[in-house]
């Protein structure tokens, strides 16, 4: 894949600057492809981020080899957070684009330790299971996704 054209240049990207050592970070681990570090605005204790060292906007433009490597490291980091911090669970999330809440245009995965009653507010609406979706409508949407390029 071609290098991503981002909303801000990679020179201005805070995550690219962390990779270059221009911005300090509390590093959890790094290798030739990716870097994991603590989120400086944690929503819970132990909230960390995993990024590719090469700049990609989000999952929509990342090389599949890089994504495969990130997936392995994401699983490893999730296990380490679970083992080391002992939360009730761990949430993994990546926002893709401003409409999904992505605020930094560099692919990143949040690894968020979760406990019932914590202050983080990522929850489905209380009544989301009250009305099941129409099967024919779901089939049409599935077909649209399946046939997309």
N, C-alpha and C positions, 0 to 999 in steps of 0.2 A: 504494500500500500504506500501511496505517496505520503510525504510528511503532511501533517495536519496544518491547516490554516486556522489559527485560533482567534478568538475575539480580542485577545491581547497578544502581542508577540511573545514567543518563548523567553525573550530577554526580560520581559516584564512579568512573566508568570512566577508567582511566589514559590510554587512547587519546583519549577526548574531552577530557581535560585537556591532552594534548599539542596537540590541534587548537586549543584556546583559548589556548595559550601559557603555561599554568599549570605545566607540567612541561617541563623542557628536553629537547630532542632534537637529534640531528645530522641535519638535513633534507637529503635528496637532491633532492627537488623537491616542489612543490605547485601545485595549481590550485584552481579554485572547488569542485571535487567531491572531490578526493582529496589524500592526503599520503603521501609516501614518506620513510622515515627509517631510520637504522641501528638494528638490534636491539642493545639494551644487553647482551644475553646471547648473543652470536653463537656459532653452532655451527661456523662456518667464517669465515675472513677475508672481509669484504664482505657478510655476511648482512644483508639489509634487509627491511623490512616495507612493504607498501602497504595503506592503509586508506581507506575512504570517510570524509569529514569528518562526514557525518551518521551517527548511531548506528544500526547494524543489528547484530543478534546474530551472524548468519552468512549463508551463501548461501540459507538457507531463507526469509529474510524481506526480502531486499534488493530494492529497486525495479529492474526490468529496465533502465531507462535508466541508472541508476547502475552496474549490473553491466556493461553494454556499455562505458561509459566506463572502468571499472576494467580490463576486459579489454584495451583498447587501451593503457592506461598500463602494465599488467603486461608486455605484449609489449615495449614501449619500454624499460622498466626492465631487463628480462631482457637485451635486446640491449646496453644500456649496461654492465651488469655484465660480460657476456661480452667486450665490446670493451675495456673499461677495465682489468679485472682478469685477463683471459686464463685463466680456469679451463678444465678439460677439459670441463665441462658446467655447467648451472645447473638446479637443482631448484626448481620452483614448487609450493607446497602451501598448502592451506587446510583446517583442521580445522573440522568442523561439529558442534558439541555435545561435551559432556564425554566421551562414549564414544569419540569420535574423537581425543581428546587436546586439545581446545580449552580453554585455560586462561584466556583473557581473552575475555569475552562481547561482543566487538566484532569484526565481520568484519575479517579481515586475511589477506593473502597473504604467505607467506614467499618470498623470493627468495634462494636459498642457492647460492653458488658451490661446485661440487664438483670434487674431484680424486680419482683412485683412491688409496686408502690414507689419505684424510683420516679424522679421528676421528668424523665424524658417522655414526650408526648406522642410517640408514633403508635397510633392505635387505629384500628378499623372502626367505622361508625358502629355504635351500639346495636343498631337495627339492621345491619347489612345482611343478615341471614333471614330476614322476615319474608322477603319475596325472592323466590328463585327465578333466575333469568329464563326466558323463553328458549327452548332447545333449538327451534328453527333459526332464531336470531343468532344464537351462539354458533350454529353451523355456518351461517353466512359470514360471520366475523372470522371464524376459523379458516374458511375458504379464502377470504381476502388476504389474511396473513400468509397462508400457505402459498398463495400464488404471487405474492409480492417478490420483487427482485432484491 
